[in-house]
Amino acid sequence: MRNAVSEVVGYLYIFGIVMIVLAIVFVQVNTMVEDVKRSILSQSLEKSFKRIQYLVHSVAFGDTPMQIVELELQGGEMRLIEEKPEFIIAMVNSSSCEPLPPNFSPGCLNLSTGEIKDVSNCTGNFDALACVLNKTTGILEYRYKEWYLSMESGSVFSRYSSQDYSKILYEPRILLNATAANNKYLVITVPLMSSPETFSISGSGRFRFSMIESGWEYTMIREVNIGENVSWNNFTDIYLIVRDSENKRAWCEFFESFPLLNVSLKPENCKGLINCNCYKAEEAMSRLDTGNFVTTIVVIFKNVTLKKI
């Protein structure tokens, strides 16, 4: 009898160990399968967003006024957020907004938050009179659990909701063209995405939507030459700002790597703050630094309308 009890207990021990091992194996295999699934999904969607970026620019700035996009989703949701971010080019002056470049308007720019106010309210510590050209660009965003993939202002970003930073996968079409020894062109092309209806796609399967060109705005600022002790037509600074973006740090890293943009703000605009730069500012902000080069700035905003088919 004593031996029988001992055998039953032994079997129970063995059975328990086997079940624990199977449970551990199941959890590990399930985690591996989920990781592989997520990796394949992310690679597929990143390639899809690369193609979407190309098609958006083809519609906006190429010879094709319309494109049909076919996209395969395996869960998650894609939507268009039209209310943000705001892309701003600001020419700052301490006294007035003159002369007024084409399509620019007078305003008051806060050099910390990027907020644009009426000139009559330009009394804050970080406020400066400026000529501004600002547009809301829209965000095409895909979300799968805690992972976000988004296109805004012509750039594609990847981020996780659990992290406070994002990675830029494909850079915006902000280009520098040196045409002569001391002459440069800074070309900024930004697509503006919108939809006549709520644009949202979710679930699994193949989905189709159209992209249609629908208007544009253009300006050219000639012969800018801003160095440490040089101003152009009384403008002391030109700023490039992306306001209300979830990808602020990635924008700052792009500004930092771009040869004509300087993320370190001018000391006189910092009002005594330590480490005054793009990473410390509330919004992604950079200052144009032409050095000794005469630079012409070309800015093109082009509307692209998205519609489900």
Disulfide bonds with the S-S distance in Angstrom:
Cys97-Cys131 1.64
Cys108-Cys122 2.24
Cys252-Cys278 1.96
Cys270-Cys276 2.04
